């Protein structure tokens, strides 16, 4: 049932956000500790790219779902409103991941140790 899902997802958002923040916190400790010793590895930039991946894949679709509920109120054709919302959200996530992957390729292209 769509309405039950929309009502229940609000209770899962804090758990999703807490797991993402917990993972980032541990990774932050490691990166901040090692980055002064290995400045040529670009650890801070790679850490920031990792944070963006987590945001774009976990938190951004939930936020966009709430925004799309306000924007898309009716739908014509064979697609339902929920399917149309999810198509738009997934296209946005794919575009963001493509741009982020181009940046990550530049980060990992250089030799790690000189």
C-alpha positions as a Markdown table, in Angstrom:
| # | Residue | x | y | z |
|---|---|---|---|---|
| 1 | Unk | 0.0 | 0.0 | 0.0 |
| 2 | Unk | 1.5 | 3.3 | -1.1 |
| 3 | Unk | 0.0 | 5.4 | 1.7 |
| 4 | Unk | 1.3 | 3.0 | 4.4 |
| 5 | Unk | 4.8 | 3.2 | 2.8 |
| 6 | Unk | 4.7 | 7.0 | 2.8 |
| 7 | Unk | 3.6 | 7.0 | 6.5 |
| 8 | Unk | 6.2 | 4.4 | 7.6 |
| 9 | Unk | 9.2 | 5.8 | 5.7 |
| 10 | Unk | 9.2 | 8.8 | 8.1 |
| 11 | Unk | 10.1 | 6.4 | 11.0 |
| 12 | Unk | 13.0 | 4.9 | 9.0 |
| 13 | Unk | 14.7 | 8.2 | 8.0 |
| 14 | Unk | 16.4 | 8.8 | 11.4 |
| 15 | Unk | 17.9 | 5.3 | 11.3 |
| 16 | Unk | 19.2 | 5.8 | 7.8 |
| 17 | Unk | 20.7 | 9.2 | 8.7 |
| 18 | Unk | 22.2 | 7.8 | 11.9 |
| 19 | Unk | 23.9 | 4.9 | 10.1 |
| 20 | Unk | 25.3 | 7.3 | 7.5 |
| 21 | Unk | 26.5 | 9.7 | 10.1 |
| 22 | Unk | 28.1 | 6.9 | 12.1 |
| 23 | Unk | 30.0 | 5.6 | 9.1 |
| 24 | Unk | 31.2 | 9.1 | 8.2 |
| 25 | Unk | 32.3 | 9.7 | 11.8 |
| 26 | Unk | 34.6 | 6.6 | 11.9 |
| 27 | Unk | 35.9 | 7.4 | 8.4 |
| 28 | Unk | 36.5 | 11.0 | 9.4 |
| 29 | Unk | 38.7 | 9.9 | 12.3 |
| 30 | Unk | 40.9 | 7.8 | 10.1 |
| 31 | Unk | 41.2 | 10.4 | 7.3 |
| 32 | Unk | 42.0 | 13.3 | 9.7 |
| 33 | Unk | 44.6 | 11.1 | 11.5 |
| 34 | Unk | 46.4 | 9.9 | 8.3 |
| 35 | Unk | 46.1 | 13.0 | 6.0 |
| 36 | Unk | 49.0 | 14.9 | 7.6 |
| 37 | Unk | 51.3 | 11.9 | 7.1 |
| 38 | Unk | 50.3 | 11.3 | 3.5 |
| 39 | Unk | 49.6 | 14.6 | 1.9 |
| 40 | Unk | 50.2 | 13.3 | -1.7 |
| 41 | Unk | 47.3 | 10.8 | -1.4 |
| 42 | Unk | 44.6 | 13.5 | -1.5 |
| 43 | Unk | 42.7 | 11.8 | 1.4 |
| 44 | Unk | 40.6 | 14.8 | 2.2 |
| 45 | Unk | 39.3 | 15.2 | -1.3 |
| 46 | Unk | 38.6 | 11.4 | -1.5 |
| 47 | Unk | 36.8 | 11.6 | 1.8 |
| 48 | Unk | 34.6 | 14.5 | 0.5 |
| 49 | Unk | 33.8 | 12.4 | -2.6 |
| 50 | Unk | 32.8 | 9.5 | -0.3 |
| 51 | Unk | 30.5 | 11.8 | 1.7 |
| 52 | Unk | 28.9 | 13.1 | -1.5 |
| 53 | Unk | 28.2 | 9.5 | -2.6 |
| 54 | Unk | 26.5 | 8.7 | 0.7 |
| 55 | Unk | 24.5 | 11.9 | 0.5 |
| 56 | Unk | 23.4 | 11.4 | -3.1 |
| 57 | Unk | 22.5 | 7.7 | -2.7 |
| 58 | Unk | 20.9 | 7.7 | 0.8 |
| 59 | Unk | 19.6 | 11.1 | 1.9 |
| 60 | Unk | 19.0 | 12.9 | -1.4 |
| 61 | Unk | 16.4 | 10.5 | -2.8 |
| 62 | Unk | 14.4 | 10.8 | 0.4 |
| 63 | Unk | 14.5 | 14.6 | 0.3 |
| 64 | Unk | 13.6 | 14.6 | -3.4 |
| 65 | Unk | 10.7 | 12.3 | -2.8 |
| 66 | Unk | 9.1 | 14.8 | -0.4 |
| 67 | Unk | 9.7 | 17.6 | -2.8 |
| 68 | Unk | 8.3 | 15.6 | -5.7 |
| 69 | Unk | 5.1 | 14.9 | -3.7 |
| 70 | Unk | 4.4 | 18.6 | -3.7 |
| 71 | Unk | 5.3 | 19.2 | -7.3 |
| 72 | Unk | 3.8 | 16.2 | -9.1 |
| 73 | Unk | 0.1 | 15.9 | -8.1 |
| 74 | Unk | -1.4 | 14.3 | -11.2 |
| 75 | Unk | -0.2 | 12.0 | -13.9 |
| 76 | Unk | -1.4 | 11.2 | -17.4 |
| 77 | Unk | -0.7 | 8.1 | -19.4 |
| 78 | Unk | 0.4 | 4.6 | -18.3 |
| 79 | Unk | 2.7 | 5.7 | -15.5 |
| 80 | Unk | 1.4 | 6.2 | -11.9 |
| 81 | Unk | 2.4 | 9.3 | -9.9 |
| 82 | Unk | 4.8 | 7.2 | -7.7 |
| 83 | Unk | 6.5 | 5.7 | -10.7 |
| 84 | Unk | 6.9 | 9.1 | -12.3 |
| 85 | Unk | 8.4 | 10.5 | -9.1 |
| 86 | Unk | 10.9 | 7.7 | -8.8 |
| 87 | Unk | 12.0 | 7.9 | -12.4 |
| 88 | Unk | 12.8 | 11.6 | -12.0 |
| 89 | Unk | 14.7 | 11.0 | -8.7 |
| 90 | Unk | 16.7 | 8.1 | -10.2 |
| 91 | Unk | 17.6 | 10.1 | -13.3 |
| 92 | Unk | 18.9 | 12.9 | -11.0 |
| 93 | Unk | 20.9 | 10.5 | -8.9 |
| 94 | Unk | 22.4 | 8.9 | -12.0 |
| 95 | Unk | 23.5 | 12.4 | -13.4 |
| 96 | Unk | 25.0 | 13.3 | -10.0 |
| 97 | Unk | 26.9 | 10.0 | -9.8 |
| 98 | Unk | 28.2 | 10.4 | -13.3 |
| 99 | Unk | 29.6 | 13.9 | -12.5 |
| 100 | Unk | 31.0 | 12.6 | -9.2 |
| 101 | Unk | 32.6 | 9.6 | -10.9 |
| 102 | Unk | 34.4 | 12.0 | -13.3 |
| 103 | Unk | 35.8 | 13.9 | -10.3 |
| 104 | Unk | 36.8 | 10.6 | -8.6 |
| 105 | Unk | 38.6 | 9.5 | -11.7 |
| 106 | Unk | 40.7 | 12.6 | -11.5 |
| 107 | Unk | 41.4 | 12.0 | -7.9 |
| 108 | Unk | 42.5 | 8.4 | -8.4 |
| 109 | Unk | 44.3 | 9.0 | -11.7 |
| 110 | Unk | 47.6 | 10.2 | -10.2 |
| 111 | Unk | 50.1 | 7.8 | -8.9 |
| 112 | Unk | 49.6 | 7.2 | -5.1 |
| 113 | Unk | 53.2 | 7.2 | -4.0 |
| 114 | Unk | 55.9 | 9.2 | -5.6 |
